[in-house]
Amino acid sequence: MKLLTFLGFKKKMDEHKDPWRYISVRLKEYYTEPGMPTKDDIKITKKYATLALKEPKDRKVLILGATPRLRDLFYKLGCKVTVCDINKEMIMANTLLMKENNKDEKRVVANWLKMPFPKNHFDMVTGDLLIPNIPHKDRKKFYSEIKRVLKQGGYFLTRLAILTEGWKRDPVDKLIDFYVKRGYKKCRDQEMFCHILHQSFNPKTKMVDSMNVMKLLKKYWDGKQFRHKDKGMEKMLNRGHELWKPYDKKWSYNTEKDLRNELKKFFMIIRDNLRAKDHTMAEGYVNFLMKTK
Ligand SMILES: C[S@@+](CC[C@H](N)C(=O)[O-])C[C@H]1O[C@@H](n2cnc3c(N)ncnc32)[C@H](O)[C@@H]1O
């Protein structure tokens, strides 16, 4: 386990939350779709938000994390937006990537497991790919906290990372060939990383791990950088490296059945049928509209 040293104090690093702090400085260049919601994902979010809120104007919406496209969307819908993230660096870096200038947005630095908001306060809680950032042992606390700050009958809208039923590990070389054929494009490195990340799933720990992605790709690593005969692929591998080094980010994952059962204890699932058509990970990154029970 790595240690963070600050003013001589040694603190155990939190592999779910802390890596985001230094990822914040690379966001603009390297953190792309589908790690962030794609244009199709935003259309789906808009559809579900409008379905749930009916008249979104002046509705109170809490965005967990600082995802710029979600903040722009809910501002344009006329909602009163509050953003909550534990890393102020992420709030600051993501704010620079917004298209809209929401002067009324409230920005709060806090842990989602203990939020400084009153109970029965928000009409909707939303956020992108939140749940994998919460260790399995803290999930109950996380869902309870969302329910506490939501009004009775309030909505929880989020994109979930899931391993679909029948999921099985694909050989990484096969995935590399697939992305060589698709060709180089900025953001395809993230799409490929997300795809390979799913391959690193450990059914015992129920975790995926950026270090395991590196291990799966090690035959392409020459000690200093990734090498591949296809120069587009080489660029994608090295862009992924720039984003995820030093490979200490971990996420807690679930199979689809497992996650549905977990969520159903706290929420009713209202809609989950729409899929983005603009990325290959759409079956693994699914938008869910839920309501408090
Ligand atoms: C929402 S997630 C995933 C990123 C997302 N896909 C996007 O496009 O922005 C990342 C954010 O969650 C924040 N985070 C992770 N765990 C947290 C926690 N327990 N409390 C508050 N914020 C947390 C991180 O600081 C980071 O900014």
The ligand as an ORCA input file, in Angstrom:
! r2SCAN-3c Opt
* xyz 0 1
  C     -17.701     11.237    -10.355
  S     -16.276     10.354    -10.441
  C     -15.967      9.949    -12.149
  C     -15.642     11.066    -13.115
  C     -16.737     11.296    -14.107
  N     -16.871     10.167    -14.980
  C     -16.607     12.572    -14.871
  O     -16.833     12.589    -16.061
  O     -16.345     13.607    -14.263
  C     -14.900     11.273    -10.043
  C     -15.034     12.307     -8.944
  O     -15.515     11.734     -7.759
  C     -14.867     12.371     -6.653
  N     -15.017     11.479     -5.502
  C     -14.658     10.178     -5.438
  N     -15.016      9.657     -4.239
  C     -15.623     10.664     -3.543
  C     -16.230     10.745     -2.257
  N     -16.270      9.701     -1.425
  N     -16.770     11.916     -1.878
  C     -16.743     12.994     -2.699
  N     -16.178     12.984     -3.921
  C     -15.623     11.823     -4.350
  C     -13.459     12.568     -7.151
  O     -12.783     13.574     -6.432
  C     -13.688     12.923     -8.618
  O     -13.750     14.303     -8.823
*
